[in-house]
Amino acid sequence: MGGGVIIITRILEDVLPCISMLLVEACTIVLTIAASTAMARGMSPFVFVVYTNALASVILLPSSFMANNRDKVQRPLFTSHLLWRVFLLGLIGVTIAQNLAFVGLFYSSPIVAISMANIVPALSFMLTAMLRSRKIDWRSVGSLAKTIGSLISMMGAISVTFYKGPLMRQYAFALHSLRQDPWRLVFTSKHDNWAMGCLLFAGGALSLSVWNMVQVGTIKKYPQVFRILSLYSLVGTVLTTVFAVFVERDPKAWKLELNLELIVIVLTAIFQSLIRSNIQLWCTRKKGPHFVAAFKPFGIIVASICGCTIFADTFHYGSMLSAFICGLGYYTLMWGNIRDEEPPKDLGNNHGGTGSTSSSQDMNLPDEKVPLLVGEEVV
């Protein structure tokens, strides 16, 4: 009886993290589609970014301090060095990256958002190589795989920008009433400037790559993840508000009513502040730093299924193919990262297995502290 309980417990320990990450990525796609719908109904993307981050900051601030009271490592937060890093994280990761991404979503579609999200590791690797922030052995199999993966990802990004391909309308079984309903969760944006939307997404992905790199160094020095998250979310909200006030001059754009837009704002804020970050951190602690990253391309499958079934009137074969190319490049680069972080076999043999250093130590990251931080320290 006891043995059966142990087996079930071990199975749950393997299955629950997988199910959790699949649900996280699926919810990300659903909220992306909902945000696209809200903006197609007239909501300003700049206002959307302000409200979601403001609500997320309100949620994060008390919960982050309660969470960090349990941390063994406590360091002073209000130092000039950390405040500078927090300012950079809020400026790059919130104000720049999110505004570029949501304006890009307004012009393009969620399938582009998923495609461009998968080129972030490729951009991080290229920035690392150009800035020489980490020594790269170009003769190693891992570095070769990362180079090939980066090229494949860039090919996918270029393809999704310039080639849509034929519509899938004739293969859809969407109901006519669903397409006519203004509340429908479809890619309803007219996509008047698809290429511009893709370029904005690419700029957001580049900003996110830099943000990841800065965050690696920040968490390394100040391993209080949720407190840092709440601080730069607050800074980003202030900066984004200042920016949005200058860009969005229409007072009506700031008015909220009890409708789809408000629901999407609330759900997005709760999801990105509490649910996603906590689940990712828990999965990272359970399964290691590469586990969470492995599920990122799953969003391509969810978006493709939605496009093939319900949204075919605005879904293109070329976009779906380009998204899968980005996913292929993502996994190729990820395999190269794992391969490069493997300890030499002879090191483990000569030192009684001490070569089994955790990948977070190989990346100079604090053990079990950092979810989704894949990059090199540049600041």
C-alpha positions as CSV (number, residue, x, y, z in Angstrom):
1,M,0.0,0.0,0.0
2,G,2.8,2.4,1.0
3,G,4.6,1.5,-2.3
4,G,1.6,2.4,-4.3
5,V,1.2,5.7,-2.6
6,I,4.9,6.5,-3.4
7,I,4.5,5.6,-7.0
8,I,1.3,7.7,-7.4
9,T,3.1,10.6,-5.6
10,R,6.1,10.4,-8.0
11,I,3.7,10.2,-11.0
12,L,1.9,13.3,-9.8
13,E,5.2,15.1,-9.3
14,D,6.0,14.5,-12.9
15,V,2.5,15.1,-14.3
16,L,1.4,18.1,-12.4
17,P,4.2,20.4,-13.5
18,C,3.5,19.4,-17.2
19,I,-0.2,20.0,-16.9
20,S,0.4,23.3,-15.1
21,M,2.7,24.6,-17.8
22,L,0.4,23.5,-20.6
23,L,-2.5,25.3,-19.0
24,V,-0.3,28.4,-18.5
25,E,0.6,28.6,-22.1
26,A,-2.9,27.9,-23.2
27,C,-4.2,30.7,-21.0
28,T,-1.6,33.0,-22.4
29,I,-2.9,32.4,-25.9
30,V,-6.5,32.8,-24.8
31,L,-5.7,36.1,-23.1
32,T,-3.8,37.2,-26.2
33,I,-6.7,36.5,-28.4
34,A,-9.0,38.3,-25.9
35,A,-6.7,41.4,-25.8
36,S,-6.6,41.4,-29.6
37,T,-10.4,41.4,-29.6
38,A,-10.6,44.2,-27.0
39,M,-8.3,46.4,-29.1
40,A,-10.3,45.6,-32.2
41,R,-13.4,46.8,-30.4
42,G,-11.7,50.2,-29.9
43,M,-9.5,49.9,-26.8
44,S,-6.2,51.8,-27.0
45,P,-3.2,49.4,-26.6
46,F,-1.4,52.1,-24.6
47,V,-4.3,52.3,-22.1
48,F,-4.5,48.6,-21.9
49,V,-0.8,48.3,-20.9
50,V,-1.2,51.0,-18.3
51,Y,-4.3,49.5,-16.6
52,T,-3.0,45.9,-16.6
53,N,0.3,46.9,-15.1
54,A,-1.3,49.2,-12.6
55,L,-3.6,46.4,-11.3
56,A,-0.7,43.9,-11.4
57,S,1.4,46.2,-9.3
58,V,-1.4,46.6,-6.7
59,I,-1.7,42.8,-6.5
60,L,2.1,42.1,-6.5
61,L,3.2,44.6,-3.9
62,P,1.7,43.1,-0.7
63,S,2.1,39.5,-1.8
64,S,5.7,40.0,-2.8
65,F,6.7,41.2,0.6
66,M,4.9,38.4,2.3
67,A,6.6,35.9,0.1
68,N,10.1,37.3,0.7
69,N,9.6,37.3,4.4
70,R,10.2,33.6,4.2
71,D,13.4,33.9,2.2
72,K,16.6,33.1,3.9
73,V,18.6,35.6,1.8
74,Q,17.7,39.2,2.6
75,R,19.6,42.1,1.1
76,P,18.9,45.8,1.3
77,L,16.7,46.8,-1.6
78,F,16.9,50.6,-1.6
79,T,20.4,51.0,-2.9
80,S,21.4,53.2,-5.8
81,H,22.7,50.1,-7.7
82,L,19.5,48.2,-7.4
83,L,17.2,51.2,-8.0
84,W,19.1,51.8,-11.3
85,R,18.5,48.1,-12.3
86,V,14.9,48.3,-11.3
87,F,14.5,51.5,-13.4
88,L,16.0,49.7,-16.4
89,L,13.8,46.6,-15.9
90,G,10.7,48.8,-15.7
91,L,11.7,50.9,-18.7
92,I,12.8,48.0,-21.0
93,G,10.6,45.2,-19.9
94,V,7.3,47.1,-19.3
95,T,7.3,50.5,-21.0
96,I,9.2,49.6,-24.2
97,A,8.6,45.9,-24.7
98,Q,4.9,45.8,-23.8
99,N,3.9,48.9,-25.7
100,L,5.7,47.6,-28.8
101,A,4.1,44.2,-28.4
102,F,0.5,45.4,-27.9
103,V,0.7,47.9,-30.7
104,G,2.1,45.1,-32.8
105,L,-0.8,42.9,-31.8
106,F,-3.2,45.7,-32.8
107,Y,-1.7,45.7,-36.3
108,S,-1.1,42.0,-36.8
109,S,-2.5,39.0,-34.9
110,P,-1.9,36.6,-32.0
111,I,-0.1,34.1,-34.2
112,V,2.5,36.7,-34.9
113,A,2.8,37.3,-31.1
114,I,3.5,33.6,-30.5
115,S,6.0,33.5,-33.4
116,M,8.0,36.5,-32.2
117,A,8.0,35.3,-28.6
118,N,10.0,32.3,-29.7
119,I,12.8,34.4,-31.2
120,V,13.7,35.9,-27.9
121,P,16.4,33.3,-27.0
122,A,17.9,33.7,-30.5
123,L,18.2,37.4,-30.1
124,S,19.7,36.9,-26.6
125,F,22.3,34.6,-28.0
126,M,23.2,37.0,-30.8
127,L,23.4,39.9,-28.4
128,T,25.7,37.7,-26.2
129,A,27.9,37.0,-29.1
130,M,28.1,40.6,-30.2
131,L,28.7,42.0,-26.8
132,R,31.0,39.2,-25.8
133,S,29.4,39.0,-22.4
134,R,30.2,35.3,-22.2
135,K,32.9,33.3,-23.8
136,I,31.5,31.1,-26.6
137,D,33.3,28.1,-27.9
138,W,32.3,28.2,-31.6
139,R,33.8,24.7,-32.1
140,S,31.4,23.0,-29.6
141,V,28.3,21.2,-30.7
142,G,26.1,23.2,-28.4
143,S,27.3,26.6,-29.9
144,L,26.8,25.2,-33.4
145,A,23.2,24.2,-32.5
146,K,22.5,27.6,-31.0
147,T,23.8,29.3,-34.1
148,I,21.7,27.1,-36.4
149,G,18.7,27.6,-34.1
150,S,19.1,31.3,-34.1
151,L,19.2,31.3,-38.0
152,I,16.1,29.2,-38.2
153,S,14.3,31.5,-35.7
154,M,15.2,34.5,-37.8
155,M,14.0,32.8,-40.9
156,G,10.7,32.2,-39.3
157,A,10.4,35.8,-38.1
158,I,11.2,37.1,-41.6
159,S,8.7,34.7,-43.1
160,V,5.8,35.6,-40.8
161,T,6.5,39.3,-41.6
162,F,6.5,39.1,-45.4
163,Y,4.5,36.0,-46.2
164,K,0.9,35.3,-45.1
165,G,0.0,32.5,-47.5
166,P,-3.5,31.5,-48.6
167,L,-6.5,31.9,-46.2
168,M,-7.9,28.8,-44.5
169,R,-11.5,30.0,-44.8
170,Q,-12.7,27.1,-47.0
171,Y,-11.6,24.6,-44.4
172,A,-13.2,26.3,-41.4
173,F,-16.3,25.1,-39.7
174,A,-16.9,28.3,-37.8
175,L,-20.5,29.3,-37.5
176,H,-21.6,32.3,-39.5
177,S,-23.2,33.8,-36.4
178,L,-19.9,33.6,-34.5
179,R,-18.2,35.5,-37.2
180,Q,-20.9,38.2,-37.1
181,D,-21.1,38.5,-33.3
182,P,-19.1,41.6,-32.2
183,W,-18.2,39.7,-28.9
184,R,-16.5,36.9,-30.8
185,L,-13.1,35.9,-29.7
186,V,-11.4,36.1,-33.1
187,F,-8.5,37.8,-34.8
188,T,-10.9,40.7,-35.6
189,S,-8.3,43.4,-36.2
190,K,-8.3,44.5,-39.8
191,H,-4.5,44.1,-39.8
192,D,-4.2,47.3,-41.9
193,N,-0.4,47.2,-41.6
194,W,0.7,43.6,-41.0
195,A,4.4,44.2,-41.7
196,M,4.5,47.1,-39.3
197,G,2.9,44.9,-36.6
198,C,5.5,42.3,-37.2
199,L,8.3,44.8,-37.0
200,L,6.9,46.2,-33.7
201,F,6.8,42.7,-32.3
202,A,10.4,42.1,-33.4
203,G,11.4,45.3,-31.5
204,G,9.5,44.1,-28.5
205,A,11.3,40.8,-28.7
206,L,14.6,42.5,-28.9
207,S,13.7,44.7,-25.8
208,L,12.7,41.5,-24.0
209,S,16.0,39.9,-24.8
210,V,17.9,42.8,-23.2
211,W,15.5,42.8,-20.3
212,N,16.1,39.1,-19.7
213,M,19.9,39.8,-19.6
214,V,19.6,42.6,-17.2
215,Q,17.2,40.6,-15.0
216,V,19.7,37.7,-14.8
217,G,22.3,40.0,-13.3
218,T,19.8,41.6,-11.0
219,I,18.5,38.4,-9.5
220,K,22.0,37.1,-9.1
221,K,22.9,40.0,-6.8
222,Y,19.4,40.4,-5.2
223,P,17.7,36.9,-5.2
224,Q,14.4,38.2,-3.9
225,V,12.4,37.4,-7.1
226,F,8.9,38.6,-6.3
227,R,10.1,41.7,-4.5
228,I,12.2,42.7,-7.5
229,L,9.2,41.9,-9.8
230,S,6.8,44.1,-7.8
231,L,9.3,47.0,-7.8
232,Y,10.0,47.1,-11.5
233,S,6.3,46.5,-12.3
234,L,5.5,49.6,-10.2
235,V,8.3,51.6,-12.0
236,G,7.1,50.3,-15.3
237,T,3.5,51.4,-14.6
238,V,4.6,54.9,-13.7
239,L,6.8,55.2,-16.9
240,T,4.1,53.7,-19.1
241,T,1.4,56.0,-17.7
242,V,3.6,59.1,-18.5
243,F,4.2,57.8,-22.0
244,A,0.5,56.9,-22.6
245,V,-0.7,60.3,-21.4
246,F,1.4,61.9,-24.2
247,V,0.4,59.4,-26.8
248,E,-3.3,58.8,-26.0
249,R,-4.9,62.3,-25.8
250,D,-8.5,61.3,-26.1
251,P,-10.1,61.2,-22.5
252,K,-12.7,58.7,-23.7
253,A,-10.0,56.2,-24.3
254,W,-9.3,56.1,-20.5
255,K,-12.9,55.4,-19.6
256,L,-13.6,51.9,-18.2
257,E,-17.0,50.2,-18.3
258,L,-18.2,46.8,-17.2
259,N,-17.6,45.1,-20.5
260,L,-15.2,42.8,-22.3
261,E,-12.3,45.2,-22.1
262,L,-12.5,45.5,-18.3
263,I,-12.7,41.7,-17.9
264,V,-9.7,41.2,-20.1
265,I,-7.7,43.8,-18.1
266,V,-8.5,42.2,-14.8
267,L,-7.8,38.6,-16.0
268,T,-4.6,39.6,-17.7
269,A,-3.3,41.5,-14.6
270,I,-4.2,38.6,-12.2
271,F,-2.7,36.0,-14.6
272,Q,0.6,37.8,-15.2
273,S,1.2,38.9,-11.6
274,L,0.2,35.9,-9.6
275,I,-0.7,32.8,-11.5
276,R,1.9,32.6,-14.2
277,S,4.9,33.8,-12.2
278,N,4.1,31.5,-9.2
279,I,3.5,28.4,-11.4
280,Q,6.7,29.1,-13.4
281,L,8.8,29.5,-10.2
282,W,7.3,26.3,-8.7
283,C,7.9,24.3,-11.9
284,T,11.5,25.6,-12.0
285,R,12.2,24.5,-8.5
286,K,10.7,21.1,-9.2
287,K,12.1,20.4,-12.6
288,G,15.0,22.7,-13.2
289,P,15.6,25.9,-15.2
290,H,14.9,24.4,-18.7
291,F,11.6,22.8,-17.9
292,V,9.5,26.0,-18.1
293,A,11.2,27.2,-21.3
294,A,10.5,23.9,-23.0
295,F,6.7,24.6,-23.0
296,K,6.9,28.0,-24.7
297,P,6.3,26.8,-28.3
298,F,3.2,24.9,-27.1
299,G,1.4,28.2,-27.7
300,I,2.0,27.8,-31.4
301,I,-0.1,24.6,-31.4
302,V,-2.9,26.2,-29.5
303,A,-3.0,29.2,-31.8
304,S,-2.9,26.9,-34.8
305,I,-5.7,24.8,-33.6
306,C,-7.8,27.9,-33.0
307,G,-6.9,29.3,-36.4
308,C,-7.7,26.1,-38.2
309,T,-11.1,25.6,-36.6
310,I,-12.7,28.9,-35.5
311,F,-10.7,31.7,-36.9
312,A,-9.9,30.6,-40.4
313,D,-11.4,33.7,-42.0
314,T,-8.4,35.6,-40.8
315,F,-5.9,32.8,-40.5
316,H,-3.2,32.0,-43.1
317,Y,-1.2,28.9,-43.9
318,G,2.0,31.0,-44.2
319,S,1.6,32.4,-40.7
320,M,1.1,29.0,-39.2
321,L,4.1,27.6,-41.1
322,S,6.3,30.5,-40.0
323,A,5.3,30.0,-36.4
324,F,6.4,26.4,-36.5
325,I,9.7,27.4,-38.1
326,C,10.2,29.8,-35.1
327,G,9.4,26.9,-32.8
328,L,11.9,24.6,-34.5
329,G,14.6,27.2,-34.1
330,Y,13.6,27.7,-30.5
331,Y,14.0,24.0,-29.6
332,T,17.3,23.7,-31.6
333,L,18.7,26.6,-29.7
334,M,17.4,25.3,-26.4
335,W,19.1,21.9,-27.1
336,G,22.3,23.7,-27.7
337,N,22.0,25.5,-24.4
338,I,21.5,22.2,-22.6
339,R,24.4,20.6,-24.4
340,D,26.7,23.5,-23.5
341,E,25.8,23.3,-19.9
342,E,26.5,19.5,-19.6
343,P,29.6,19.0,-17.4
344,P,32.5,17.1,-18.9
345,K,32.2,13.4,-18.4
346,D,35.7,13.0,-17.3
347,L,35.2,15.7,-14.6
348,G,32.5,13.6,-13.0
349,N,34.6,10.4,-13.1
350,N,37.7,12.1,-11.6
351,H,35.9,13.7,-8.7
352,G,33.3,11.1,-7.7
353,G,30.4,12.7,-9.6
354,T,31.0,16.3,-8.6
355,G,30.6,17.2,-12.3
356,S,26.8,17.0,-12.0
357,T,26.6,20.7,-11.3
358,S,23.2,22.2,-11.7
359,S,22.5,24.1,-14.8
360,S,21.6,27.2,-12.8
361,Q,25.1,27.2,-11.4
362,D,26.6,26.8,-14.9
363,M,24.6,29.9,-15.9
364,N,25.7,31.8,-12.8
365,L,22.1,32.0,-11.6
366,P,20.9,31.5,-8.1
367,D,19.7,28.0,-7.5
368,E,15.9,27.5,-7.8
369,K,15.3,31.3,-7.7
370,V,14.8,32.4,-11.3
371,P,11.9,31.4,-13.6
372,L,12.3,31.9,-17.3
373,L,15.7,33.7,-17.1
374,V,17.7,32.5,-20.0
375,G,20.3,34.9,-21.1
376,E,23.6,36.5,-20.0
377,E,24.3,39.3,-17.7
378,V,25.2,42.5,-19.5
379,V,24.4,45.2,-16.9
